[in-house]
Amino acid sequence: MKKNTLTLILMLLIGLVAGTLVGQLLSPVAALSFLTKAVELSWQPKADLLVIRYDLDLYIRLNLISIAGLAAGFWVYRKI
C-alpha cells in the first residue's frame, strides 16, 4: 500500500471511529468511566460574501479511548 496523505487520513479516521465505538461499548462499565467521559468540541464557521454563502457545523466528541484509537491508526500507518 502506498503511503500518502489520503492513506494517513483514512487510517486516522478508522482509528478514531473504532476508538469511539469501543468507548460506547465500555460506557456502562462504571470502573472505566474515566476512559469514556467525552468532551465535545464544536466549530461553526459562517460567511456571506453576497455571491457565496456557507454555513458549516463541525462537532467532535473525544474521549481517552478514541484518542488511543487515533494513536493506533497513526501507528498502523507508520507500520505500512
N, CA, C and O of each residue as an XYZ file, in Angstrom:
320
protein
N       0.843     -1.174      0.000
C       0.000      0.000      0.000
C       0.889      1.239      0.000
O       1.877      1.307      0.732
N       0.535      2.199     -0.814
C       1.325      3.406     -0.953
C       1.031      4.378      0.194
O      -0.126      4.605      0.544
N       2.085      4.944      0.768
C       1.919      5.927      1.840
C       1.686      7.296      1.215
O       2.533      7.804      0.480
N       0.549      7.881      1.508
C       0.273      9.247      1.091
C      -0.675      9.886      2.102
O      -1.057      9.256      3.087
N      -1.038     11.094      1.861
C      -1.879     11.830      2.798
C      -3.263     11.214      2.921
O      -3.823     11.173      4.017
N      -3.820     10.738      1.828
C      -5.143     10.125      1.871
C      -5.139      8.862      2.729
O      -6.089      8.607      3.469
N      -4.067      8.073      2.628
C      -3.951      6.872      3.453
C      -3.856      7.247      4.929
O      -4.476      6.600      5.772
N      -3.088      8.281      5.246
C      -2.970      8.735      6.638
C      -4.319      9.183      7.186
O      -4.690      8.810      8.299
N      -5.050      9.975      6.420
C      -6.358     10.446      6.872
C      -7.319      9.281      7.045
O      -8.091      9.258      8.003
N      -7.284      8.324      6.144
C      -8.150      7.148      6.244
C      -7.827      6.334      7.491
O      -8.741      5.916      8.202
N      -6.558      6.104      7.767
C      -6.158      5.339      8.957
C      -6.541      6.079     10.245
O      -6.982      5.457     11.211
N      -6.372      7.394     10.258
C      -6.746      8.170     11.437
C      -8.252      8.134     11.672
O      -8.700      8.014     12.812
N      -9.034      8.237     10.601
C     -10.488      8.173     10.742
C     -10.956      6.799     11.200
O     -11.855      6.696     12.035
N     -10.357      5.747     10.662
C     -10.720      4.392     11.085
C     -10.376      4.196     12.553
O     -11.173      3.632     13.303
N      -9.199      4.653     12.974
C      -8.811      4.542     14.379
C      -9.715      5.338     15.292
O     -10.067      4.874     16.377
N     -10.099      6.539     14.864
C     -10.987      7.378     15.664
C     -12.370      6.757     15.809
O     -12.936      6.751     16.902
N     -12.912      6.239     14.725
C     -14.234      5.607     14.775
C     -14.190      4.332     15.617
O     -15.097      4.074     16.408
N     -13.132      3.537     15.444
C     -13.011      2.309     16.234
C     -12.885      2.633     17.720
O     -13.501      1.965     18.551
N     -12.099      3.645     18.063
C     -11.966      4.041     19.462
C     -13.269      4.552     20.040
O     -13.587      4.273     21.196
N     -14.022      5.291     19.256
C     -15.304      5.795     19.720
C     -16.293      4.651     19.935
O     -17.046      4.659     20.909
N     -16.298      3.669     19.034
C     -17.186      2.511     19.205
C     -16.829      1.712     20.453
O     -17.718      1.277     21.185
N     -15.545      1.518     20.697
C     -15.126      0.811     21.917
C     -15.532      1.620     23.146
O     -15.958      1.052     24.152
N     -15.402      2.927     23.069
C     -15.826      3.785     24.177
C     -17.315      3.685     24.448
O     -17.738      3.688     25.604
N     -18.114      3.596     23.394
C     -19.557      3.434     23.560
C     -19.896      2.085     24.174
O     -20.807      1.983     24.996
N     -19.164      1.050     23.777
C     -19.411     -0.277     24.339
C     -19.006     -0.364     25.810
O     -19.627     -1.096     26.580
N     -17.976      0.375     26.202
C     -17.498      0.332     27.582
C     -18.159      1.361     28.491
O     -17.869      1.392     29.687
N     -19.031      2.195     27.962
C     -19.649      3.239     28.789
C     -20.505      2.699     29.936
O     -20.574      3.374     30.962
N     -21.166      1.533     29.848
C     -21.916      1.037     31.008
C     -21.037      0.555     32.164
O     -21.530      0.408     33.283
N     -19.759      0.307     31.920
C     -18.863     -0.184     32.963
C     -18.454      1.004     33.837
O     -17.771      1.916     33.370
N     -18.870      0.989     35.093
C     -18.623      2.129     35.986
C     -17.141      2.304     36.307
O     -16.688      3.431     36.504
N     -16.393      1.231     36.362
C     -14.976      1.322     36.712
C     -14.152      2.014     35.627
O     -13.058      2.510     35.900
N     -14.669      2.049     34.399
C     -13.943      2.659     33.288
C     -14.529      4.007     32.878
O     -14.320      4.447     31.747
N     -15.245      4.657     33.756
C     -15.900      5.914     33.400
C     -14.902      7.021     33.074
O     -15.225      7.931     32.310
N     -13.694      6.961     33.640
C     -12.699      7.992     33.330
C     -12.205      7.867     31.887
O     -11.738      8.851     31.314
N     -12.298      6.682     31.296
C     -11.898      6.492     29.899
C     -12.986      6.896     28.915
O     -12.695      7.287     27.784
N     -14.236      6.803     29.345
C     -15.343      7.033     28.422
C     -15.996      8.400     28.575
O     -16.931      8.712     27.837
N     -15.533      9.220     29.505
C     -16.089     10.564     29.655
C     -15.673     11.409     28.452
O     -14.483     11.582     28.190
N     -16.638     11.923     27.738
C     -16.371     12.610     26.471
C     -16.369     14.121     26.652
O     -17.068     14.675     27.500
N     -15.560     14.759     25.828
C     -15.506     16.217     25.734
C     -15.971     16.576     24.333
O     -15.479     16.025     23.348
N     -16.918     17.501     24.244
C     -17.439     17.897     22.943
C     -16.810     19.207     22.498
O     -16.755     20.179     23.251
N     -16.339     19.211     21.266
C     -15.781     20.401     20.652
C     -16.650     20.761     19.462
O     -17.090     19.880     18.723
N     -16.901     22.042     19.270
C     -17.693     22.447     18.111
C     -17.041     23.648     17.437
O     -16.409     24.488     18.077
N     -17.220     23.693     16.124
C     -16.689     24.791     15.321
C     -17.729     25.102     14.260
O     -18.156     24.205     13.533
N     -18.144     26.356     14.159
C     -19.222     26.725     13.253
C     -18.843     27.948     12.421
O     -19.298     29.056     12.706
N     -18.017     27.756     11.401
C     -17.687     28.904     10.539
C     -18.845     29.238      9.604
O     -19.507     28.351      9.065
N     -19.073     30.544      9.424
C     -20.130     31.035      8.542
C     -19.597     32.224      7.760
O     -18.744     32.964      8.249
N     -20.096     32.404      6.555
C     -19.749     33.583      5.770
C     -20.853     33.862      4.760
O     -21.480     32.947      4.226
N     -21.072     35.136      4.517
C     -21.992     35.571      3.478
C     -21.250     36.601      2.640
O     -21.078     37.746      3.058
N     -20.812     36.189      1.456
C     -19.998     37.036      0.599
C     -20.782     37.582     -0.591
O     -20.190     37.955     -1.604
N     -22.104     37.630     -0.477
C     -23.046     38.097     -1.492
C     -23.119     37.167     -2.704
O     -24.192     37.023     -3.290
N     -22.052     36.556     -3.083
C     -22.060     35.608     -4.192
C     -22.138     34.183     -3.660
O     -22.834     33.334     -4.217
N     -21.417     33.937     -2.578
C     -21.375     32.621     -1.963
C     -21.703     32.767     -0.488
O     -21.201     33.662      0.192
N     -22.543     31.884     -0.015
C     -22.866     31.834      1.408
C     -22.659     30.408      1.887
O     -23.130     29.462      1.255
N     -21.951     30.250      3.009
C     -21.767     28.911      3.551
C     -21.938     28.924      5.054
O     -21.730     29.934      5.726
N     -22.322     27.778      5.548
C     -22.546     27.563      6.971
C     -22.146     26.123      7.253
O     -22.761     25.190      6.736
N     -21.119     25.942      8.070
C     -20.586     24.616      8.340
C     -20.619     24.369      9.840
O     -20.149     25.195     10.623
N     -21.170     23.240     10.231
C     -21.192     22.845     11.643
C     -20.349     21.595     11.801
O     -20.607     20.579     11.155
N     -19.344     21.667     12.661
C     -18.469     20.533     12.908
C     -18.447     20.265     14.406
O     -18.061     21.126     15.197
N     -18.868     19.055     14.787
C     -18.894     18.639     16.184
C     -18.000     17.416     16.350
O     -18.084     16.468     15.570
N     -17.154     17.440     17.357
C     -16.258     16.320     17.635
C     -16.413     15.946     19.093
O     -16.344     16.805     19.973
N     -16.625     14.648     19.355
C     -16.675     14.126     20.728
C     -15.442     13.261     20.932
O     -15.264     12.247     20.259
N     -14.604     13.665     21.855
C     -13.376     12.935     22.132
C     -13.395     12.375     23.542
O     -13.854     13.029     24.478
N     -12.890     11.155     23.683
C     -12.623     10.583     24.993
C     -11.254      9.920     24.922
O     -10.645      9.881     23.852
N     -10.766      9.407     26.026
C      -9.419      8.842     26.035
C      -9.290      7.616     25.133
O      -8.240      7.391     24.532
N     -10.347      6.833     25.041
C     -10.278      5.640     24.189
C     -10.264      6.034     22.712
O      -9.575      5.392     21.920
N     -11.002      7.065     22.324
C     -10.965      7.495     20.931
C      -9.610      8.106     20.572
O      -9.155      7.975     19.436
N      -8.966      8.768     21.526
C      -7.617      9.284     21.281
C      -6.628      8.123     21.148
O      -5.704      8.185     20.336
N      -6.819      7.067     21.942
C      -5.980      5.875     21.800
C      -6.207      5.226     20.434
O      -5.258      4.735     19.823
N      -7.438      5.215     19.951
C      -7.728      4.701     18.610
C      -7.073      5.544     17.530
O      -6.605      5.016     16.521
N      -7.039      6.851     17.740
C      -6.362      7.750     16.812
C      -4.866      7.443     16.776
O      -4.261      7.406     15.705
N      -4.271      7.223     17.952
C      -2.849      6.869     18.027
C      -2.597      5.510     17.380
O      -1.572      5.318     16.726
N      -3.516      4.573     17.556
C      -3.371      3.255     16.928
C      -3.449      3.371     15.409
O      -2.723      2.677     14.697
N      -4.315      4.235     14.913
C      -4.390      4.461     13.469
C      -3.099      5.034     12.926
O      -2.656      4.644     11.846
N      -2.488      5.954     13.657
C      -1.205      6.522     13.232
C      -0.112      5.463     13.279
O       0.755      5.422     12.407
N      -0.153      4.594     14.310
C       0.835      3.524     14.409
C       0.722      2.547     13.247
O       1.733      2.109     12.696
N      -0.513      2.205     12.874
C      -0.723      1.314     11.726
C      -0.205      1.964     10.449
O       0.393      1.296      9.606
N      -0.434      3.264     10.308
C       0.067      3.986      9.123
C       1.588      3.930      9.059
O       2.156      3.751      7.982
N       2.246      4.079     10.190
C       3.719      4.032     10.229
C       4.245      2.638      9.902
O       5.325      2.504      9.327
N       3.486      1.591     10.265
C       3.921      0.221     10.007
C       3.717     -0.204      8.554
O       4.319     -1.180      8.107
N       2.888      0.508      7.822
C       2.634      0.155      6.414
C       3.877      0.451      5.593
O       3.885      0.229      4.382
